[in-house]
Structures are given as C-alpha cells and as structure tokens.
Amino acid sequence: MGNHDQQALGETFAQLHDGPGALVMPNPWDAGRARLLEQLGFRALATTSGGLALSQGVPDGQGHLKRVQVLENLASIVTATSLPVTADLESGYDDSPESVAEMVRLAAAVGAVRCSIEDTTGRPDDPIRLLPEALERAEAAVAAARDLPFLFTLTLRADNFFAGRPDLDDTITRLKALGRSGQIWCTRRGSRISGRSLSPCTSRSTNRPGT
C-alpha cells in the first residue's frame, strides 16, 4: 500500500471517528470475513486478538499469540478490503517501550491506520502495569505514531475494568494522565491520541486531535 492510499484511508477513518452517531467496527479474524463485512456495508474494520487467538486454538490474552502471527493476520485483512483497518495490538507483545514503538511502526507498515495499546501485563496475578511504566510505553507509542508519514490514530487504553480490577479512581487517574500526555505529544504533529476507559456500563473515547 502506498503512502498516498494510506493517507486517504487515515483521513477517512478520522472523519468517520468524528462524525455524528456511533462508529461501529466489526472484528474480522481473517480475510474472508473482512470481505464479507465490507459487502455488508460496514465503513471500517478492526482486527481482534481474541478472535485470532481462538481461531488458533489458544486463549485470548497477552502471551498466547506471537508478533509475527498478529502482523500476518493484519496484513491479510488489509489486503482483502478497501476499508480502513485498525489493529488490536493488545499490550504491544513485549514489555519495553522500544518494542511497543516498533509494533506501532510495523502495524502501520502493513497497512493499519489506527492501533490500540493496552496497559495490561498478561499476568493474571498482576494484570495492570504501574502507571509510570504505562506512561513510558504510551510515550514511545505516541512518538512512533507521530513520526509516521500519514494520519494515524492511536488509542491508549486503561483496562482496569476489562482486566477484572474495578478501581474507578485509578482508572480516572490513568485516563487523565494519558489525556494530558497525549495532548502535549499530539500538538507536535498530526497524529490523533485517545484515552479509552472500559467498564461494565460505559465505553467512552476522548480524542485529542493536534491543534
């Protein structure tokens, strides 16, 4: 995919994201389902780590899929559709900020126009990263997204509730920290940053475009 095509898809996705009403993105886990969902009229697609993992006979969650599997699956879905495709990258498939940044670049290189990075660890006994570590990884992901030659949307997730840790105060603290950091980083270039809170009753995105 050329930069021109990816730029157009990135801009299309941004417009859909900012439009009125909800943007519904189904989750194909292979190329055939991506084609079918496009034919059904959806306007964007999102890969699914859970769907891919279960299709491979392994549980969903960090550590069960390899980076190469995720990227090959993403590339096959991008190739199969003319729609914008966003990538579920779980927690980046490594702990270091440098590896998270590299995963963002690799997802973009195979055609994604958005990706999400979680603050999860993949460890059932300690599922959420400490906030300083989560912010360091977020900064690396933002820097990688900011340097891409097209409009790329990055979602930084605060997954307390999703990971079975219903700590609302900590979740709000994390979202505020990600929001402040995203706003600072985002103003330096055109990449879009969003903080996402998951809970049993609400799923809200706060986007902070560069201004």
N, C-alpha and C positions, 0 to 999 in steps of 0.2 A: 504494500500500500504506500503510495506516495504521500509526501508531507501535505500536498495540496488537498488530497482526498481526506486525509485525517484531520486537517484543519477544518474542512467543511463539516465533517461529522462531529467534531468537537463543538463547533458553533451551533450545529443543530441540536445537540444534546443540551447545551446550555440554555438555548431558547425553550426547549421542552421543559427543562427543570424550572424555569422562571415563569412559565405560562400559568394561566388560571386552572384551577382544579388539580386533581392528583395525577401524577405521572406514574402509570402502572407499568412495571417492567417484569415480565415473566422470566423464569430461570431455566433456560435450556441447558442440558448437560451433555449434548452432543450436537453435531452439525445438522442431522436430520430434523431434530426438534427445533433448532433455530430457524430452519427454512419454513417449517410448518407454522411456527408462531408469527413469523413475518407475514405469511399468507393470511393469517387470521386478523391482521390489521394492527398489531402492536407497533409502537413507534420507536422503541428501544429495547434492548435485551441486556440481561445481567447474568453472568456466569454464576454457578452455585458450587461452592466447595462441598456442601452436604450432598447434593445430587451426584456430583462426580465421585465422591468417596463411596457412596452407597452403590453406585454402578460398578465400582471396582471391588465390591465385597468387603470394604473396610468401614469402620465407624467415622462419622464426621468429627472433625476436631484437629487441632494443630498436631502434626507429627505423623499422621497416617498417610498423607499424600506427599509426594516429592515435588520439588520445584519444577522439574522438567515435565512432570505429568500435568501440572496446572498450566504451564505455558503452552504445551502442545494442545491441550484441550481448548484453551483460549484462542489460539491461532486457528484451530479448525472451525470454531464458531464464527470468528471474524470473517474468515474466508467464505463461509456459507451464506452470509447475509449482507445486505446493503445498509442495514441499520446501524446506528451507534451501539457499541458493545462496551459494557462496563465489567470490571473484573473484581471478583471476590478473592482477595489475596490473604484472607484470614489475618494472621499476625506477621505476615511477611516471610514465613518459612525459615526464619533464623532469628537469633536474639539481637545481633549487633545492629546499630543504626546504619552502618555502611551496607549491610546485607539488605536491609529494608529499602534503602535508597536504590540499590541495584535492582531489586524486584520491581519497583515502580518503573524504572527505565526499561526493563525487559518486557513488562506488560505493555508499555507504550510502543515498544519496538515491534511487537507482533500485532498491533492494531487497536488496542483499547484506547478509549477516550476518557475513561474515568476508572479509578480503582478505590477500594476501601482498605484501610489498615486498622486492625483492632489493637486494643491494649491488653489482650489476653496472653496467657503464658502457655496454655496447653497442658498445664499440670492441675489435675483435679483438686489437690490439696492446697493449692495456692494459685487460683485461676487468673488473677488480675495483677498486672505489673504495678510496681510502685510508681507514683506519679512522676517523679524526676526521670525515671527510665522511660516511661511512656512519652514524656515531652521531648526527650532527647531523640527518640526514634521518630516522633512526629516531625521534629525539625528537619531530620535527614530526609524524610519522605517529601516534605514541602519543598526543600531545596532541589530535590531531583525533579519534581513536577514543575517547579518554576523555570527550570532550565530547558524544558522541552520546547521544540520549535513550533508548537501548535497549542491551541487552547485545551487544557487538560483539567478535569475536575478531580479533586482529591477529597475523599471523605475520611475523617479521623474519628474513629468510633470509641465511645465509652461504654463498655459492655458489661458493667456490673450486674444489671438485672438479667441479661441474657445468660450470664455465667453462673446464675444462682446466688448472687450476692446482692440482695435488695437493699443497698445502702444509698438512699436518696441524697443525703447530704454530700457524700463523697462523689456521687455521680455529678451533681451540680458543680462541685468544686472542679472536677475534671473537665467538664464542658466549658466552664468559664476560662480555665487555663488554656485549653485548646483554642477557644474562641479568641482570646487576647493574642496568643501567639500566632494563630492563623491570620488575624487581621494585620499584624505587623509584617509578617513574611509576605502576605498576599499583595500588599501595596507596592512591593518592589517589582513585581511583574504581573502578568495577566492570569496566572493560574487561580482557580477557584478553590476555596477551602470550606469545608463544612464540618461541624461537630454534630454527632448523632447520639441521641440518648435512646436506649431501648428499655421499655418497661412493659408490664402486663397491660397497661391501659393506654399507652401513647407511644408513638414513634414520630419524633419531630426532628426536622433538619433545619439548622440555622446556617445559611450560606453567607459568606462574606466575600463578595467579588472585590477585586482590586479597584481602587478609585483614584 
